[in-house]
Amino acid sequence: MIHDSNHEYNENVYTTFLKGDAREESYYQYLAKLVYDISVSIGYTSVSITTLPKN
């Protein structure tokens, strides 16, 4: 599971990078999904990730 999540993350980041117009924020959703997937796979069932909190 972790290997699959990591592979998916790398593919998403690479595909976004190849578009040529990505900003830092373009990658946040992929990192959030990776952290969530890994957390669930190791037993954390209640995971909440905020990528850009409002101040």
C-alpha positions, -999 to +999 in steps of 0.1 A: +000+000+000+027+025+009+047+016-022+016+022-044+008+055-027+044+067-032+043+056-068+010+074-074+024+106-057+055+105-079+035+101-111+011+129-101+040+153-093+059+144-125+028+149-147+020+182-131+057+193-135+056+184-172+027+208-178+052+236-172+029+261-154+027+246-119+032+265-088+041+252-054+004+250-045-002+227-074+015+199-056-002+203-022-031+180-030-008+152-039+012+155-007-020+156+013-032+124-003+001+107+002+002+116+039-035+105+043-029+072+025+002+063+045-016+073+078-045+051+070-023+022+060-005+022+093-036+023+113-047+059+119-084+060+110-092+096+118-069+117+097-075+153+087-051+173+066-053+210+059-030+221+031-036+259+032-051+270+064-069+304+065-053+329+088 
